[in-house]
């Protein structure tokens, strides 16, 4: 038996207000005055002096605002890489992603593609990246995705939605400042928090489970219950704990795998552009057959926060569209194997997936 030798984020700072230390953290990493830091920032922060005034721009550094309305695409990564190469003579000193899962994944992908030839679609899969990425930093401004700690960057390409899973993908540095999550709207907070909760359920109920994964998954699960079911946390405590739940949920997946909800939500996302957090919730709501206890608890949380999920997403789809979603979902073999074991193909047929999608 050969075990995976996984990389982890090598440095992390946690604490309310620690975003103020960004300049001190990255300045020793500047290669020279012509090698810029590129800041990729969620455009929801455009004109937000509270955050922007603390982004330490110097020399030829560049700040690029990016909309997180759509999931990250391979074409978007390639355009960003080209734009950076054409704008700056020297290779950048580093990429800093500030935002949610979309911005963090874009930052990781751009850092990888600046040192690897070809298009990002060529690297969708497992362990295809040849050269180490440039220095990259993740600053989450919403908690739940686990993107701050994972070894993947999930991209929608022309043929599939799949991550660049590699040892060079994880961040070199992460800044966990719970204060940055203070203005997240309730629905968004819930959907992204549920991404973390679903990571726990899929990991803890999977066939890939081991003590390493389980210890992280159980802690994240405990924190999620505290945040989304118990009533005794202050807003600040809730922000702090969800940030750590996200970290632990992401670490739990690192040494195992996700499952049915993620596989099927990738199909929704690929065809309809459904955002990851809400897509997971829409799918998970119908997965009692696979995760009975997890789904029952999810429905309780949904009720508690008065969350109304969109209905009828698949009501007017034609045969070809259903086939596209099923193709994307069924191609994610490690996810199905984790969920149902080596003989998953006996249970998961195209007809089965079609029936599930029709409920959504």
LOFI-483341 format. One line per 2 residues: number of its first residue (from 1); their letters; for each residue x, y, z of N, C-alpha, C. Coordinates in steps of 0.1 Angstrom, whole numbers, plus 5000, padded with zeros to 4 digits. Atoms other than C-alpha are relative to their C-alpha. Layout:
REM residues N
NUM> a> X/Y/Z/X/Y/Z/X/Y/Z ~ ...;
REM end
This chain:
REM residues 360
1> xx> 5008/4988/5000/5000/5000/5000/5009/5012/5000 ~ 4992/4987/5000/5014/5034/4990/4991/5011/5004;
3> xx> 5008/4989/4995/5001/5064/5009/5004/5013/4994 ~ 4998/4987/5006/4997/5099/4996/5008/5009/5009;
5> xx> 4991/4990/4993/5024/5124/5007/4995/5014/4998 ~ 5007/4987/5004/5002/5155/5009/5007/5012/5005;
7> xx> 4995/4987/4996/5014/5191/5010/4989/5007/5008 ~ 5009/4992/4993/4998/5215/5034/5004/5015/4999;
9> xx> 4997/4985/5000/4996/5253/5037/5011/5001/5010 ~ 4989/5000/4991/5030/5261/5051/5000/5010/5011;
11> xx> 5001/4989/4989/5021/5293/5070/4986/5005/5001 ~ 5013/4995/4998/4989/5305/5085/5000/5010/5012;
13> xx> 5002/4991/4989/4980/5335/5106/4985/5001/5003 ~ 5014/4999/4997/4947/5336/5125/4998/5011/5011;
15> xx> 5003/4991/4990/4931/5364/5144/4992/5012/4995 ~ 5008/4989/5005/4906/5393/5142/5010/5012/4998;
17> xx> 4992/4988/5004/4924/5422/5124/5014/4996/4995 ~ 4986/5004/5004/4954/5401/5113/5002/5003/4985;
19> xx> 4999/4995/5014/4947/5413/5077/5010/5012/4999 ~ 4991/4988/5000/4967/5444/5088/5014/4996/4999;
21> xx> 4986/5005/5001/4998/5422/5088/5004/4996/4986 ~ 4997/5005/5013/4996/5415/5051/5013/5006/4994;
23> xx> 4987/4994/5006/5024/5440/5041/5012/4994/5006 ~ 4988/5006/4994/5048/5426/5067/5002/4985/4996;
25> xx> 4999/5014/5004/5040/5390/5056/5006/4999/4986 ~ 4996/5002/5013/5045/5395/5019/5013/5007/4995;
27> xx> 4989/4992/5005/5073/5421/5016/5013/4993/5000 ~ 4987/5007/5002/5102/5397/5023/4999/4991/4988;
29> xx> 5002/5009/5011/5088/5376/4994/5002/5008/4986 ~ 4998/4992/5013/5093/5405/4968/5013/4997/4994;
31> xx> 4988/5004/5006/5118/5393/4943/5009/5012/4996 ~ 4993/4987/5002/5128/5428/4931/4989/5010/4997;
33> xx> 5010/4989/5002/5111/5462/4924/4991/4999/4988 ~ 5008/5002/5013/5100/5451/4889/4991/4988/5001;
35> xx> 5008/5013/4999/5084/5418/4901/4989/5003/5009 ~ 5011/4994/4992/5050/5429/4912/4992/4989/5008;
37> xx> 5010/5008/4994/5025/5414/4936/4987/5003/4993 ~ 5013/4998/5007/4992/5408/4918/4989/4996/5010;
39> xx> 5011/5002/4990/4961/5412/4941/4987/4997/4992 ~ 5013/5003/5006/4930/5394/4928/4989/5002/5011;
41> xx> 5009/4996/4989/4901/5409/4948/4985/4999/4995 ~ 5015/5000/5003/4863/5402/4948/4995/5014/4997;
43> xx> 5004/4986/5003/4847/5432/4931/4989/5005/5009 ~ 5009/4995/4990/4822/5433/4959/5007/5010/5010;
45> xx> 4992/4991/4992/4850/5452/4977/5004/5013/4993 ~ 4997/4988/5007/4853/5479/4950/4995/5012/5008;
47> xx> 5005/4988/4993/4851/5513/4968/4999/4997/5015 ~ 5001/5003/4986/4853/5496/5002/5014/5004/5007;
49> xx> 4987/4994/4994/4880/5518/5020/5005/4992/5012 ~ 4996/5008/4988/4879/5496/5051/5009/4989/4997;
51> xx> 4992/5011/5004/4894/5467/5032/5012/5005/4990 ~ 4990/4996/5010/4912/5485/5002/5011/5008/5006;
53> xx> 4989/4992/4994/4932/5509/5024/5011/4992/5006 ~ 4990/5009/4994/4950/5479/5038/5007/4991/4990;
55> xx> 4993/5008/5010/4960/5463/5005/5013/5007/4997 ~ 4987/4992/5000/4998/5472/5005/5006/5000/4986;
57> xx> 4994/4998/5014/5004/5483/4968/5012/5008/5000 ~ 4988/4993/5001/5039/5493/4960/5006/4997/4986;
59> xx> 4993/5002/5013/5062/5496/4929/4989/4998/4988 ~ 5009/5003/5011/5044/5479/4899/4989/4991/5004;
61> xx> 5011/5009/4996/5019/5460/4920/4987/5003/4993 ~ 5013/4998/5007/4985/5455/4904/4989/4994/5008;
63> xx> 5012/5004/4993/4951/5452/4919/4989/4997/4989 ~ 5010/5004/5010/4925/5433/4897/4987/4996/5007;
65> xx> 5013/5004/4995/4889/5433/4907/4993/4990/4991 ~ 5007/5011/5007/4870/5401/4897/4987/4997/5005;
67> xx> 5014/5004/4996/4833/5393/4898/5000/4986/5004 ~ 5002/5014/4996/4824/5362/4917/4986/4995/4997;
69> xx> 5013/5003/5004/4790/5361/4901/5000/4986/4993 ~ 4999/5013/5007/4801/5331/4880/5011/4992/5006;
71> xx> 4989/5009/4996/4822/5301/4889/5012/5002/4992 ~ 4988/4997/5008/4858/5303/4878/5001/4990/4988;
73> xx> 4999/5008/5012/4865/5291/4843/5015/4999/4995 ~ 4987/5002/5005/4896/5278/4826/5004/5012/4991;
75> xx> 4997/4989/5009/4893/5305/4799/5003/5013/5008 ~ 4998/4988/4991/4892/5332/4827/5014/5000/5005;
77> xx> 4987/5002/4995/4924/5318/4842/5010/5003/4989 ~ 4990/4998/5011/4942/5318/4808/5000/5015/4996;
79> xx> 5000/4986/5003/4931/5354/4802/5008/5008/5010 ~ 4993/4993/4989/4944/5366/4836/5015/4998/4998;
81> xx> 4986/5003/5002/4977/5348/4830/5006/5008/4989 ~ 4995/4993/5012/4981/5364/4796/5001/5015/5003;
83> xx> 5000/4985/4997/4971/5399/4809/5012/5003/5009 ~ 4989/4997/4991/4997/5396/4837/5014/4999/4993;
85> xx> 4987/5001/5007/5025/5384/4814/5002/5012/4990 ~ 4998/4988/5010/5018/5412/4788/5002/5013/5008;
87> xx> 4999/4987/4993/5016/5439/4815/5013/5002/5007 ~ 4988/4999/4991/5047/5431/4835/5012/4993/4993;
89> xx> 4988/5006/5006/5083/5425/4822/5005/4988/5008 ~ 4995/5011/4991/5092/5403/4852/4989/4991/5005;
91> xx> 5010/5009/4994/5074/5373/4865/4996/5005/5014 ~ 5004/4994/4988/5053/5384/4895/5007/4993/5012;
93> xx> 4995/5005/4987/5066/5380/4931/4990/4991/5007 ~ 5011/5008/4994/5033/5365/4941/4986/5004/4996;
95> xx> 5014/4997/5002/4996/5363/4937/4992/4999/5013 ~ 5007/4999/4988/4973/5373/4965/4985/5000/4997;
97> xx> 5015/5000/5002/4936/5362/4964/4992/5004/5012 ~ 5008/4995/4989/4911/5381/4985/4986/4999/4996;
99> xx> 5015/5003/5003/4875/5368/4985/4996/4987/5005 ~ 5005/5014/4997/4855/5336/4986/5007/4990/4992;
101> xx> 4994/5012/5007/4861/5302/4970/5004/5003/4986 ~ 4997/4997/5014/4860/5317/4935/5013/5007/4998;
103> xx> 4987/4993/5001/4888/5342/4941/5012/4992/5005 ~ 4989/5008/4995/4909/5318/4961/5004/4990/4990;
105> xx> 4997/5010/5011/4906/5292/4933/5007/5007/4988 ~ 4993/4993/5011/4915/5318/4907/5014/5003/5003;
107> xx> 4987/4996/4996/4945/5329/4927/5009/4988/4999 ~ 4991/5012/5000/4958/5293/4930/5002/4996/4985;
109> xx> 4999/5004/5014/4951/5286/4893/5010/5009/4993 ~ 4991/4991/5007/4969/5317/4881/5014/4998/5004;
111> xx> 4986/5003/4995/4999/5310/4904/5006/4988/4993 ~ 4995/5012/5006/5002/5275/4889/5003/5002/4985;
113> xx> 4999/4999/5014/4997/5286/4853/5011/5010/4996 ~ 4989/4990/5004/5024/5314/4854/5013/4992/4999;
115> xx> 4987/5008/5002/5050/5286/4856/4998/4987/4992 ~ 5003/5012/5008/5034/5259/4835/4995/5004/4986;
117> xx> 5004/4997/5014/5030/5259/4797/4986/4996/4997 ~ 5013/5005/5005/4998/5256/4778/4988/5006/5006;
119> xx> 5013/4995/4995/4962/5261/4788/4996/4993/5013 ~ 5004/5006/4987/4947/5255/4823/4992/4988/4998;
121> xx> 5008/5012/5002/4923/5230/4808/5008/4987/4999 ~ 4991/5012/5001/4953/5207/4802/5004/4994/5013;
123> xx> 4996/5004/4987/4958/5205/4839/4989/4996/5009 ~ 5012/5005/4992/4923/5196/4850/5001/4985/5002;
125> xx> 4998/5014/4997/4927/5163/4868/5009/4999/5012 ~ 4991/5002/4988/4951/5148/4893/5014/4999/4996;
127> xx> 4985/5000/5001/4988/5155/4895/5006/5001/4986 ~ 4995/4998/5014/4993/5168/4860/5010/5012/4999;
129> xx> 4992/4988/5000/5012/5200/4871/5015/4996/5002 ~ 4986/5004/5000/5050/5197/4864/5008/5010/5009;
131> xx> 4991/4991/4993/5065/5229/4879/4993/5007/5011 ~ 5006/4993/4988/5060/5246/4913/4994/5013/4996;
133> xx> 5007/4987/5002/5036/5276/4913/5009/5011/5005 ~ 4993/4988/4993/5048/5311/4922/4993/5001/5013;
135> xx> 5005/4997/4987/5043/5323/4957/4985/5005/5000 ~ 5014/4996/5000/5006/5326/4965/4993/5000/5014;
137> xx> 5006/4998/4987/4985/5338/4994/4985/5001/4999 ~ 5014/5000/5000/4949/5332/5003/4994/5008/5012;
139> xx> 5007/4992/4990/4927/5357/5022/4985/4998/4999 ~ 5014/5002/5001/4892/5343/5027/4992/5011/5006;
141> xx> 5009/4989/4994/4864/5369/5032/4986/4994/5002 ~ 5012/5008/4997/4837/5342/5036/5005/4986/5004;
143> xx> 4995/5013/4995/4839/5309/5054/4992/4988/4995 ~ 5008/5012/5003/4829/5274/5043/5006/4991/4989;
145> xx> 4996/5008/5012/4845/5264/5010/5012/4991/5003 ~ 4987/5008/4998/4878/5250/5024/5010/5003/4989;
147> xx> 4990/4997/5011/4895/5265/4993/5013/5005/5006 ~ 4987/4994/4994/4920/5282/5017/5010/4989/5003;
149> xx> 4991/5011/4995/4934/5248/5026/5002/4988/4990 ~ 5001/5011/5008/4927/5225/4997/5012/4999/4990;
151> xx> 4990/5001/5010/4951/5211/4971/4994/5000/4986 ~ 5007/4999/5013/4927/5218/4942/4996/5014/4997;
153> xx> 5006/4988/5004/4914/5247/4923/4989/4997/4989 ~ 5011/5005/5008/4880/5239/4908/4996/5009/4989;
155> xx> 5002/4991/5012/4875/5252/4872/4990/4993/4991 ~ 5009/5005/5011/4848/5249/4846/5007/5002/4987;
157> xx> 4994/5000/5013/4864/5240/4813/4990/4998/4989 ~ 5009/5002/5012/4850/5235/4778/4993/4986/5001;
159> xx> 5006/5013/5000/4844/5198/4785/4995/4995/5014 ~ 5003/5005/4987/4842/5194/4822/5002/5010/5011;
161> xx> 4997/4992/4988/4841/5210/4857/5009/4991/5009 ~ 4990/5008/4993/4872/5196/4875/5011/5009/5005;
163> xx> 4989/4992/4994/4900/5208/4897/5013/4998/4994 ~ 4986/5003/5002/4937/5212/4891/5005/4995/5014;
165> xx> 4996/5006/4987/4945/5188/4919/5015/4997/4999 ~ 4985/5002/5001/4983/5190/4925/5006/5004/5013;
167> xx> 4992/4996/4988/5010/5193/4952/5004/5014/4999 ~ 4996/4986/5002/5017/5228/4938/4989/5010/5002;
169> xx> 5011/4991/4999/4982/5241/4942/4998/5007/5013 ~ 5003/4993/4987/4979/5248/4980/5008/5013/5002;
171> xx> 4994/4987/4997/4986/5283/4992/5013/4998/5008 ~ 4988/4999/4991/5021/5291/5007/4996/5007/5013;
173> xx> 5004/4992/4989/5004/5315/5031/4985/5002/5000 ~ 5015/4996/4999/4968/5319/5044/4999/5010/5012;
175> xx> 5003/4990/4989/4955/5349/5064/4986/4998/5004 ~ 5013/5003/4995/4925/5339/5085/4996/5011/5009;
177> xx> 5005/4989/4992/4909/5371/5097/4985/5000/5000 ~ 5014/5001/5000/4873/5365/5108/4992/5013/4998;
179> xx> 5007/4987/5001/4865/5402/5108/4997/5003/4985 ~ 5002/4998/5014/4867/5401/5070/4986/4994/4995;
181> xx> 5012/5007/5004/4835/5380/5069/4987/5007/5006 ~ 5011/4993/4992/4813/5406/5088/4988/5004/4992;
183> xx> 5011/4994/5008/4792/5419/5059/4994/4989/4990 ~ 5006/5011/5009/4783/5385/5042/4985/4999/5002;
185> xx> 5014/5001/4999/4746/5384/5034/4996/4986/5006 ~ 5004/5012/4993/4726/5358/5054/5000/4987/4991;
187> xx> 5001/5012/5009/4718/5335/5024/5014/4995/4996 ~ 4986/5004/5004/4754/5335/5012/5007/4994/5011;
189> xx> 4994/5006/4988/4766/5328/5047/4996/4986/5002 ~ 5006/5013/4998/4743/5299/5049/5005/4990/4990;
191> xx> 4997/5010/5011/4750/5283/5015/5015/4996/5001 ~ 4986/5003/4999/4788/5286/5020/5003/4992/5012;
193> xx> 4999/5008/4988/4786/5274/5055/4996/4985/4998 ~ 5004/5013/5003/4767/5244/5042/5009/4992/4991;
195> xx> 4989/5007/5007/4795/5236/5018/5009/4993/5009 ~ 4991/5006/4990/4816/5230/5048/4993/4988/5007;
197> xx> 5008/5010/4994/4788/5210/5065/5000/4987/4991 ~ 5001/5012/5009/4784/5188/5034/5014/4993/4998;
199> xx> 4987/5006/5000/4822/5183/5032/5001/4990/5012 ~ 4999/5009/4988/4819/5168/5067/4992/4987/4998;
201> xx> 5009/5012/5002/4790/5145/5059/5006/4991/4990 ~ 4995/5008/5010/4805/5133/5027/5013/4993/5004;
203> xx> 4988/5006/4996/4839/5127/5042/4998/4989/5011 ~ 5002/5009/4988/4827/5111/5075/4992/4987/4996;
205> xx> 5008/5012/5004/4803/5087/5056/5006/4993/4988 ~ 4993/5006/5012/4828/5078/5028/5008/4988/5003;
207> xx> 4991/5012/4998/4847/5046/5022/5014/5003/5001 ~ 4986/4996/4999/4879/5066/5020/5004/5004/5014;
209> xx> 4998/4994/4987/4876/5076/5056/5012/4993/5008 ~ 4989/5005/4991/4907/5072/5079/5001/5009/5012;
211> xx> 5000/4993/4987/4916/5085/5113/5005/5015/4998 ~ 4995/4986/5003/4934/5116/5098/4988/5008/4996;
213> xx> 5011/4992/5006/4904/5127/5078/4989/5001/5010 ~ 5012/5000/4991/4879/5117/5105/5002/5010/5011;
215> xx> 4998/4991/4989/4896/5138/5132/4997/5015/4996 ~ 5003/4986/5005/4893/5170/5111/4985/5001/4997;
217> xx> 5014/5000/5004/4858/5160/5098/4991/5001/5012 ~ 5008/5000/4988/4844/5154/5133/5001/5014/5007;
219> xx> 4999/4986/4994/4857/5188/5146/4992/5010/4992 ~ 5007/4990/5009/4843/5207/5116/4985/4997/5002;
221> xx> 5014/5004/4998/4809/5188/5121/4995/5006/5013 ~ 5004/4995/4986/4808/5197/5158/4999/5016/4999;
223> xx> 5001/4985/5001/4815/5234/5150/4988/5004/4992 ~ 5012/4996/5008/4788/5235/5123/4988/4998/5008;
225> xx> 5012/5002/4992/4763/5221/5147/4998/5012/5010 ~ 5000/4989/4991/4773/5248/5172/4995/5013/4994;
227> xx> 5003/4987/5007/4770/5276/5146/4986/5000/4995 ~ 5012/5000/5007/4739/5265/5128/4988/4994/5007;
229> xx> 5011/5006/4993/4718/5247/5154/4999/5006/5014 ~ 5001/4994/4986/4727/5260/5189/4998/5015/4999;
231> xx> 5003/4986/5001/4717/5295/5198/5009/5009/5009 ~ 4993/4992/4990/4744/5306/5222/5013/5006/4996;
233> xx> 4988/4994/5004/4771/5321/5201/4998/5015/4997 ~ 5001/4986/5004/4778/5358/5197/5004/5000/4985;
235> xx> 4996/4999/5014/4783/5371/5161/5015/4997/4998 ~ 4986/5001/5001/4820/5373/5166/5005/4985/5002;
237> xx> 4996/5014/4998/4823/5338/5180/4996/4991/4988 ~ 5005/5007/5011/4802/5325/5152/5009/5001/4988;
239> xx> 4991/4997/5011/4825/5342/5126/5013/4992/5002 ~ 4988/5007/4996/4856/5328/5144/4999/4985/4997;
241> xx> 5001/5014/5000/4843/5293/5146/4997/4995/4986 ~ 5003/5004/5014/4829/5291/5110/5013/5000/4992;
243> xx> 4987/5000/5007/4864/5301/5098/5008/4988/5003 ~ 4993/5013/4996/4879/5272/5117/4993/4988/4995;
245> xx> 5008/5012/5006/4851/5248/5106/5004/4998/4985 ~ 4996/5000/5014/4860/5257/5070/5013/4994/4998;
247> xx> 4987/5005/5000/4896/5250/5076/5000/4985/5003 ~ 5001/5015/4996/4889/5216/5093/4993/4992/4990;
249> xx> 5008/5008/5010/4863/5206/5067/5009/4998/4988 ~ 4991/5001/5012/4889/5214/5039/5011/4990/5003;
251> xx> 4990/5009/4997/4915/5194/5057/4995/4985/5000 ~ 5007/5013/4999/4891/5165/5062/5000/4994/4986;
253> xx> 5001/5004/5014/4886/5163/5024/5014/4997/4994 ~ 4986/5001/5006/4924/5166/5017/5005/4986/5000;
255> xx> 4995/5013/5000/4930/5131/5028/4989/4989/4998 ~ 5011/5009/5005/4897/5116/5016/4995/5005/4987;
257> xx> 5006/4995/5012/4872/5128/4991/4986/5004/5003 ~ 5014/4996/4998/4838/5144/4987/4991/4989/4994;
259> xx> 5009/5010/5005/4807/5125/4975/4989/5004/4991 ~ 5011/4999/5009/4773/5124/4959/4996/5015/4997;
261> xx> 5005/4986/5002/4763/5161/4965/5009/5008/4991 ~ 4990/4992/5009/4795/5175/4950/5000/4995/4986;
263> xx> 5000/5006/5014/4794/5151/4920/4988/5006/4992 ~ 5012/4995/5007/4758/5161/4912/5000/5015/4998;
265> xx> 5000/4985/5001/4763/5198/4919/5009/5005/4989 ~ 4991/4996/5011/4792/5199/4895/4992/4999/4986;
267> xx> 5008/5001/5012/4767/5188/4868/4991/5012/4999 ~ 5008/4988/5000/4743/5216/4877/5008/5012/4996;
269> xx> 4992/4988/5002/4771/5241/4878/5005/5001/4985 ~ 4995/5000/5014/4785/5230/4844/4990/5004/4990;
271> xx> 5011/4997/5010/4752/5232/4826/4993/5013/5002 ~ 5009/4989/4997/4733/5259/4844/5008/5012/5006;
273> xx> 4993/4990/4994/4761/5279/4860/4997/5002/5015 ~ 5004/4999/4986/4747/5272/4895/5012/5002/5009;
275> xx> 4989/4998/4991/4770/5286/4922/5002/4988/5009 ~ 4996/5012/4993/4788/5259/4942/4992/4998/5013;
277> xx> 5007/5001/4986/4773/5266/4977/4986/4997/4999 ~ 5014/5002/5002/4737/5269/4966/4997/4987/4993;
279> xx> 5002/5013/5008/4741/5240/4941/5001/4988/5009 ~ 4999/5011/4990/4753/5217/4969/4988/4999/5008;
281> xx> 5012/5000/4992/4723/5227/4990/4988/4994/4993 ~ 5012/5005/5008/4698/5221/4962/5001/4985/4998;
283> xx> 4998/5015/5001/4713/5186/4956/4998/4993/5013 ~ 4999/5008/4987/4719/5176/4992/4986/4999/5006;
285> xx> 5014/5000/4995/4682/5184/5000/4993/4987/4996 ~ 5006/5012/5006/4673/5153/4979/5008/4987/5003;
287> xx> 4991/5012/4998/4699/5128/4992/4998/4992/5012 ~ 5003/5008/4988/4682/5112/5021/5004/4985/4999;
289> xx> 4996/5014/5002/4689/5078/5005/5014/4997/5003 ~ 4986/5002/4998/4726/5083/5008/5005/5005/5013;
291> xx> 4995/4994/4987/4730/5105/5039/4988/5004/5009 ~ 5013/4997/4993/4697/5101/5059/5002/5010/5012;
293> xx> 4998/4991/4988/4710/5117/5092/5005/5014/4996 ~ 4994/4987/5004/4730/5144/5075/4989/5009/4993;
295> xx> 5011/4992/5007/4700/5155/5053/4990/5005/5010 ~ 5010/4996/4990/4676/5155/5083/5005/5012/5008;
297> xx> 4994/4989/4992/4700/5178/5102/5000/5013/4991 ~ 5000/4989/5009/4704/5200/5071/4986/5007/4999;
299> xx> 5014/4995/5001/4666/5204/5068/4997/5008/5013 ~ 5002/4993/4987/4665/5215/5105/5007/5014/4999;
301> xx> 4993/4987/5001/4692/5242/5098/4994/5009/4991 ~ 5007/4992/5010/4674/5253/5067/4988/5007/5006;
303> xx> 5012/4994/4994/4642/5258/5086/5003/5011/5011 ~ 4997/4990/4990/4659/5276/5115/5003/5013/4994;
305> xx> 4996/4987/5006/4673/5303/5092/4991/5004/4989 ~ 5011/4996/5010/4642/5304/5070/5006/5001/4986;
307> xx> 4993/5000/5013/4662/5295/5039/4990/4993/4990 ~ 5009/5006/5010/4640/5288/5008/5009/4997/4987;
309> xx> 4991/5004/5012/4660/5269/4981/4992/5001/4987 ~ 5006/4999/5013/4652/5275/4944/4994/4986/4996;
311> xx> 5007/5012/5004/4628/5249/4930/5000/4999/4985 ~ 5003/5001/5014/4623/5235/4895/5012/5004/4990;
313> xx> 4988/4997/5008/4659/5241/4882/5000/4992/4987 ~ 4999/5009/5011/4656/5211/4859/4987/4997/4993;
315> xx> 5014/5003/5005/4619/5214/4850/4999/5000/4985 ~ 5002/4999/5015/4624/5225/4814/5012/4996/4992;
317> xx> 4988/5004/5007/4656/5208/4804/4996/4989/4990 ~ 5003/5011/5010/4657/5186/4773/5010/4988/5002;
319> xx> 4992/5012/4999/4673/5152/4768/5015/5003/5001 ~ 4986/4997/5002/4706/5166/4757/5006/5007/5013;
321> xx> 4995/4993/4988/4709/5189/4787/5001/4991/5012 ~ 4999/5010/4989/4701/5161/4812/5013/4991/4997;
323> xx> 4988/5008/5003/4728/5140/4794/5013/5007/5003 ~ 4988/4992/4996/4754/5168/4798/5002/4999/5015;
325> xx> 4998/5000/4986/4748/5170/4835/5004/4986/5005 ~ 4997/5014/4996/4749/5132/4839/5014/4997/4996;
327> xx> 4986/5003/5004/4781/5130/4819/5010/5006/5010 ~ 4991/4993/4991/4798/5156/4842/5000/4992/5013;
329> xx> 5001/5007/4987/4785/5139/4874/5007/4987/5000 ~ 4996/5015/4999/4792/5103/4865/5015/4999/4997;
331> xx> 4986/5001/5003/4828/5111/4853/5009/5002/5012 ~ 4992/4998/4988/4839/5120/4888/5001/4988/5009;
333> xx> 4999/5013/4994/4848/5085/4897/5004/4999/5015 ~ 4995/5001/4986/4868/5091/4929/4989/5004/5010;
335> xx> 5011/4995/4991/4837/5109/4944/4990/4989/5003 ~ 5009/5011/4999/4814/5080/4937/5006/4989/5008;
337> xx> 4993/5011/4993/4839/5055/4949/5000/5003/5015 ~ 4999/4996/4986/4843/5074/4982/4986/4998/5006;
339> xx> 5014/5000/4994/4805/5076/4986/4994/4986/5001 ~ 5007/5013/5000/4795/5041/4977/5009/4987/4998;
341> xx> 4991/5011/5001/4826/5019/4974/5003/4996/4985 ~ 4994/5004/5013/4843/5001/4945/4989/4996/4990;
343> xx> 5011/5005/5009/4810/4987/4931/4989/5011/4998 ~ 5010/4990/5001/4793/5021/4928/4992/5000/4987;
345> xx> 5007/5000/5013/4784/5016/4892/4987/4991/5000 ~ 5012/5009/4999/4759/4989/4902/4988/5008/5005;
347> xx> 5011/4992/4994/4739/5016/4921/4997/5012/4991 ~ 5001/4988/5007/4746/5047/4901/4999/4998/4985;
349> xx> 5002/5001/5014/4731/5044/4867/4996/5014/4994 ~ 5005/4987/5006/4722/5072/4842/4986/5003/5004;
351> xx> 5015/4999/4996/4685/5065/4850/4999/5006/5014 ~ 5000/4996/4986/4692/5069/4887/5003/5015/5001;
353> xx> 4996/4986/4999/4709/5103/4882/4989/5009/4994 ~ 5011/4993/5007/4682/5114/4858/4988/5003/5010;
355> xx> 5011/4999/4991/4655/5107/4884/5003/5010/5011 ~ 4996/4991/4989/4674/5126/4911/5000/5015/4995;
357> xx> 5000/4987/5006/4680/5156/4888/4986/5006/4997 ~ 5014/4996/5003/4643/5157/4879/4993/5006/5012;
359> xx> 5006/4995/4988/4635/5164/4915/5004/5014/5004 ~ 4993/4988/4996/4657/5195/4916/4994/5012/4993;
REM end
